[in-house]
Amino acid sequence: MWRTSSYSAENGSCVSIAFPTTGPVAVRDSKQPGGPRLVFPETAWTAFLHRQR
């Protein structure tokens, strides 16, 4: 199931993310649902979310 980021702009510039029960996380441009997807291992996605600012 794809979810749209809560940080997406109101002008339609959205990012959708798929969080499967297990396995890699997928990211896509929500304006092009059939377009390319970036796929990240769970460990890389977790590291990205917990990075220091």
Distance bins in CASP14 RR format, pairs under 12 A and 6 or more apart:
PFRMAT RR
TARGET T0000
AUTHOR 0000-0000-0000
RMODE 2
METHOD distances of the structure
MODEL  1
1 16 0 0 0 0 1 0 0 0 0 0 0
1 17 0 0 0 0 1 0 0 0 0 0 0
1 18 1 0 0 1 0 0 0 0 0 0 0
1 19 1 0 0 1 0 0 0 0 0 0 0
1 20 0 0 0 0 1 0 0 0 0 0 0
1 21 0 0 0 0 0 1 0 0 0 0 0
1 26 0 0 0 0 0 1 0 0 0 0 0
2 14 0 0 0 0 0 1 0 0 0 0 0
2 15 0 0 0 0 0 1 0 0 0 0 0
2 16 1 0 1 0 0 0 0 0 0 0 0
2 17 1 0 0 1 0 0 0 0 0 0 0
2 18 1 0 1 0 0 0 0 0 0 0 0
2 19 0 0 0 0 1 0 0 0 0 0 0
2 20 0 0 0 0 0 1 0 0 0 0 0
2 25 0 0 0 0 0 1 0 0 0 0 0
2 26 0 0 0 0 1 0 0 0 0 0 0
2 27 0 0 0 0 1 0 0 0 0 0 0
2 28 1 0 0 1 0 0 0 0 0 0 0
2 29 0 0 0 0 0 1 0 0 0 0 0
2 30 1 0 0 1 0 0 0 0 0 0 0
2 33 1 0 0 1 0 0 0 0 0 0 0
2 34 0 0 0 0 0 1 0 0 0 0 0
2 37 0 0 0 0 1 0 0 0 0 0 0
3 14 0 0 0 0 0 1 0 0 0 0 0
3 15 0 0 0 0 1 0 0 0 0 0 0
3 16 1 0 0 1 0 0 0 0 0 0 0
3 17 1 0 1 0 0 0 0 0 0 0 0
3 18 1 0 0 1 0 0 0 0 0 0 0
3 19 1 0 0 1 0 0 0 0 0 0 0
3 20 0 0 0 0 0 1 0 0 0 0 0
3 25 0 0 0 0 0 1 0 0 0 0 0
3 26 0 0 0 0 0 1 0 0 0 0 0
3 27 0 0 0 0 0 1 0 0 0 0 0
3 28 0 0 0 0 0 1 0 0 0 0 0
3 30 0 0 0 0 1 0 0 0 0 0 0
4 10 0 0 0 0 0 1 0 0 0 0 0
4 12 0 0 0 0 1 0 0 0 0 0 0
4 13 0 0 0 0 0 1 0 0 0 0 0
4 14 1 0 1 0 0 0 0 0 0 0 0
4 15 1 0 0 1 0 0 0 0 0 0 0
4 16 1 0 1 0 0 0 0 0 0 0 0
4 17 0 0 0 0 1 0 0 0 0 0 0
4 18 0 0 0 0 0 1 0 0 0 0 0
4 27 0 0 0 0 0 1 0 0 0 0 0
4 28 0 0 0 0 0 1 0 0 0 0 0
4 29 0 0 0 0 0 1 0 0 0 0 0
4 30 1 0 1 0 0 0 0 0 0 0 0
4 31 0 0 0 0 0 1 0 0 0 0 0
4 33 0 0 0 0 0 1 0 0 0 0 0
5 12 0 0 0 0 0 1 0 0 0 0 0
5 13 0 0 0 0 0 1 0 0 0 0 0
5 14 1 0 0 1 0 0 0 0 0 0 0
5 15 1 0 1 0 0 0 0 0 0 0 0
5 16 1 0 0 1 0 0 0 0 0 0 0
5 17 1 0 0 1 0 0 0 0 0 0 0
5 18 0 0 0 0 0 1 0 0 0 0 0
5 19 0 0 0 0 0 1 0 0 0 0 0
5 27 0 0 0 0 1 0 0 0 0 0 0
5 28 0 0 0 0 0 1 0 0 0 0 0
5 29 0 0 0 0 0 1 0 0 0 0 0
5 30 0 0 0 0 1 0 0 0 0 0 0
5 49 0 0 0 0 0 1 0 0 0 0 0
6 14 0 0 0 0 0 1 0 0 0 0 0
6 15 0 0 0 0 0 1 0 0 0 0 0
6 16 0 0 0 0 0 1 0 0 0 0 0
6 17 0 0 0 0 0 1 0 0 0 0 0
7 13 0 0 0 0 0 1 0 0 0 0 0
7 14 0 0 0 0 1 0 0 0 0 0 0
7 15 0 0 0 0 1 0 0 0 0 0 0
7 17 0 0 0 0 0 1 0 0 0 0 0
8 14 1 1 0 0 0 0 0 0 0 0 0
8 15 1 0 0 1 0 0 0 0 0 0 0
8 16 0 0 0 0 1 0 0 0 0 0 0
8 17 0 0 0 0 0 1 0 0 0 0 0
8 29 0 0 0 0 0 1 0 0 0 0 0
8 30 1 0 0 1 0 0 0 0 0 0 0
8 31 0 0 0 0 0 1 0 0 0 0 0
9 15 0 0 0 0 1 0 0 0 0 0 0
9 30 0 0 0 0 0 1 0 0 0 0 0
9 31 0 0 0 0 0 1 0 0 0 0 0
11 31 0 0 0 0 0 1 0 0 0 0 0
12 29 0 0 0 0 1 0 0 0 0 0 0
12 30 1 0 0 1 0 0 0 0 0 0 0
12 31 1 0 0 1 0 0 0 0 0 0 0
12 32 0 0 0 0 0 1 0 0 0 0 0
13 29 0 0 0 0 1 0 0 0 0 0 0
13 30 0 0 0 0 1 0 0 0 0 0 0
13 31 1 0 0 1 0 0 0 0 0 0 0
13 32 0 0 0 0 0 1 0 0 0 0 0
14 27 0 0 0 0 0 1 0 0 0 0 0
14 28 0 0 0 0 1 0 0 0 0 0 0
14 29 1 0 0 1 0 0 0 0 0 0 0
14 30 1 1 0 0 0 0 0 0 0 0 0
14 31 1 0 0 1 0 0 0 0 0 0 0
14 32 0 0 0 0 0 1 0 0 0 0 0
14 33 0 0 0 0 0 1 0 0 0 0 0
15 25 0 0 0 0 0 1 0 0 0 0 0
15 26 0 0 0 0 0 1 0 0 0 0 0
15 27 1 0 0 1 0 0 0 0 0 0 0
15 28 1 0 0 1 0 0 0 0 0 0 0
15 29 1 0 0 1 0 0 0 0 0 0 0
15 30 1 0 0 1 0 0 0 0 0 0 0
15 31 0 0 0 0 1 0 0 0 0 0 0
15 32 0 0 0 0 0 1 0 0 0 0 0
15 33 0 0 0 0 0 1 0 0 0 0 0
15 37 0 0 0 0 0 1 0 0 0 0 0
15 38 0 0 0 0 1 0 0 0 0 0 0
16 25 0 0 0 0 0 1 0 0 0 0 0
16 26 0 0 0 0 1 0 0 0 0 0 0
16 27 1 0 0 1 0 0 0 0 0 0 0
16 28 1 0 1 0 0 0 0 0 0 0 0
16 29 1 0 0 1 0 0 0 0 0 0 0
16 30 1 0 1 0 0 0 0 0 0 0 0
16 31 0 0 0 0 1 0 0 0 0 0 0
16 32 0 0 0 0 1 0 0 0 0 0 0
16 33 1 0 0 1 0 0 0 0 0 0 0
16 34 0 0 0 0 0 1 0 0 0 0 0
16 35 0 0 0 0 0 1 0 0 0 0 0
16 37 0 0 0 0 1 0 0 0 0 0 0
16 38 0 0 0 0 0 1 0 0 0 0 0
17 24 0 0 0 0 0 1 0 0 0 0 0
17 25 1 0 0 1 0 0 0 0 0 0 0
17 26 1 0 0 1 0 0 0 0 0 0 0
17 27 1 0 1 0 0 0 0 0 0 0 0
17 28 0 0 0 0 1 0 0 0 0 0 0
17 29 0 0 0 0 0 1 0 0 0 0 0
17 30 0 0 0 0 1 0 0 0 0 0 0
17 37 0 0 0 0 0 1 0 0 0 0 0
17 38 0 0 0 0 1 0 0 0 0 0 0
17 39 0 0 0 0 0 1 0 0 0 0 0
17 40 0 0 0 0 1 0 0 0 0 0 0
17 45 0 0 0 0 1 0 0 0 0 0 0
17 48 0 0 0 0 0 1 0 0 0 0 0
17 49 0 0 0 0 0 1 0 0 0 0 0
18 24 0 0 0 0 1 0 0 0 0 0 0
18 25 1 0 0 1 0 0 0 0 0 0 0
18 26 1 0 1 0 0 0 0 0 0 0 0
18 27 1 0 0 1 0 0 0 0 0 0 0
18 28 1 0 0 1 0 0 0 0 0 0 0
18 30 0 0 0 0 0 1 0 0 0 0 0
18 33 0 0 0 0 0 1 0 0 0 0 0
18 37 0 0 0 0 1 0 0 0 0 0 0
18 38 0 0 0 0 0 1 0 0 0 0 0
18 39 0 0 0 0 1 0 0 0 0 0 0
18 40 0 0 0 0 0 1 0 0 0 0 0
18 45 0 0 0 0 0 1 0 0 0 0 0
19 25 1 0 1 0 0 0 0 0 0 0 0
19 26 0 0 0 0 1 0 0 0 0 0 0
19 27 0 0 0 0 0 1 0 0 0 0 0
19 40 0 0 0 0 0 1 0 0 0 0 0
19 42 0 0 0 0 1 0 0 0 0 0 0
19 45 0 0 0 0 1 0 0 0 0 0 0
19 46 0 0 0 0 0 1 0 0 0 0 0
19 49 0 0 0 0 0 1 0 0 0 0 0
20 26 1 0 0 1 0 0 0 0 0 0 0
20 39 0 0 0 0 0 1 0 0 0 0 0
20 40 0 0 0 0 0 1 0 0 0 0 0
20 41 0 0 0 0 0 1 0 0 0 0 0
20 42 0 0 0 0 1 0 0 0 0 0 0
20 45 0 0 0 0 0 1 0 0 0 0 0
21 42 0 0 0 0 0 1 0 0 0 0 0
22 41 0 0 0 0 0 1 0 0 0 0 0
22 42 1 0 0 1 0 0 0 0 0 0 0
23 39 0 0 0 0 1 0 0 0 0 0 0
23 40 0 0 0 0 1 0 0 0 0 0 0
23 41 1 0 0 1 0 0 0 0 0 0 0
23 42 1 0 1 0 0 0 0 0 0 0 0
23 43 0 0 0 0 0 1 0 0 0 0 0
23 44 0 0 0 0 0 1 0 0 0 0 0
23 45 0 0 0 0 1 0 0 0 0 0 0
23 46 0 0 0 0 0 1 0 0 0 0 0
24 37 0 0 0 0 1 0 0 0 0 0 0
24 38 0 0 0 0 1 0 0 0 0 0 0
24 39 1 0 1 0 0 0 0 0 0 0 0
24 40 1 0 1 0 0 0 0 0 0 0 0
24 41 1 0 1 0 0 0 0 0 0 0 0
24 42 1 0 0 1 0 0 0 0 0 0 0
24 43 0 0 0 0 1 0 0 0 0 0 0
24 44 0 0 0 0 1 0 0 0 0 0 0
24 45 1 0 0 1 0 0 0 0 0 0 0
24 46 0 0 0 0 0 1 0 0 0 0 0
25 37 0 0 0 0 0 1 0 0 0 0 0
25 38 0 0 0 0 1 0 0 0 0 0 0
25 39 1 0 0 1 0 0 0 0 0 0 0
25 40 1 0 1 0 0 0 0 0 0 0 0
25 41 0 0 0 0 1 0 0 0 0 0 0
25 42 1 0 0 1 0 0 0 0 0 0 0
25 43 0 0 0 0 0 1 0 0 0 0 0
25 44 0 0 0 0 1 0 0 0 0 0 0
25 45 1 0 1 0 0 0 0 0 0 0 0
25 46 0 0 0 0 1 0 0 0 0 0 0
25 47 0 0 0 0 0 1 0 0 0 0 0
25 48 0 0 0 0 1 0 0 0 0 0 0
25 49 0 0 0 0 1 0 0 0 0 0 0
26 33 0 0 0 0 0 1 0 0 0 0 0
26 34 0 0 0 0 0 1 0 0 0 0 0
26 35 0 0 0 0 0 1 0 0 0 0 0
26 36 0 0 0 0 0 1 0 0 0 0 0
26 37 1 0 1 0 0 0 0 0 0 0 0
26 38 1 0 0 1 0 0 0 0 0 0 0
26 39 1 0 1 0 0 0 0 0 0 0 0
26 40 1 0 0 1 0 0 0 0 0 0 0
26 41 0 0 0 0 0 1 0 0 0 0 0
26 42 0 0 0 0 0 1 0 0 0 0 0
26 45 0 0 0 0 1 0 0 0 0 0 0
27 35 0 0 0 0 0 1 0 0 0 0 0
27 36 0 0 0 0 1 0 0 0 0 0 0
27 37 1 0 0 1 0 0 0 0 0 0 0
27 38 1 0 1 0 0 0 0 0 0 0 0
27 39 1 0 0 1 0 0 0 0 0 0 0
27 40 1 0 0 1 0 0 0 0 0 0 0
27 44 0 0 0 0 0 1 0 0 0 0 0
27 45 0 0 0 0 1 0 0 0 0 0 0
27 48 0 0 0 0 0 1 0 0 0 0 0
28 34 1 0 0 1 0 0 0 0 0 0 0
28 35 1 0 0 1 0 0 0 0 0 0 0
28 36 1 0 0 1 0 0 0 0 0 0 0
28 37 1 0 1 0 0 0 0 0 0 0 0
28 38 1 0 0 1 0 0 0 0 0 0 0
28 39 0 0 0 0 1 0 0 0 0 0 0
29 35 1 0 0 1 0 0 0 0 0 0 0
29 36 0 0 0 0 1 0 0 0 0 0 0
29 37 0 0 0 0 1 0 0 0 0 0 0
29 38 0 0 0 0 1 0 0 0 0 0 0
30 37 0 0 0 0 0 1 0 0 0 0 0
38 44 0 0 0 0 0 1 0 0 0 0 0
38 45 0 0 0 0 0 1 0 0 0 0 0
38 48 0 0 0 0 0 1 0 0 0 0 0
39 45 0 0 0 0 1 0 0 0 0 0 0
40 46 0 0 0 0 1 0 0 0 0 0 0
40 47 0 0 0 0 1 0 0 0 0 0 0
40 48 1 0 0 1 0 0 0 0 0 0 0
40 49 0 0 0 0 0 1 0 0 0 0 0
41 47 0 0 0 0 1 0 0 0 0 0 0
41 48 0 0 0 0 0 1 0 0 0 0 0
42 48 0 0 0 0 0 1 0 0 0 0 0
42 49 0 0 0 0 0 1 0 0 0 0 0
43 49 0 0 0 0 0 1 0 0 0 0 0
43 50 0 0 0 0 0 1 0 0 0 0 0
44 50 0 0 0 0 0 1 0 0 0 0 0
44 51 0 0 0 0 0 1 0 0 0 0 0
45 51 0 0 0 0 0 1 0 0 0 0 0
END
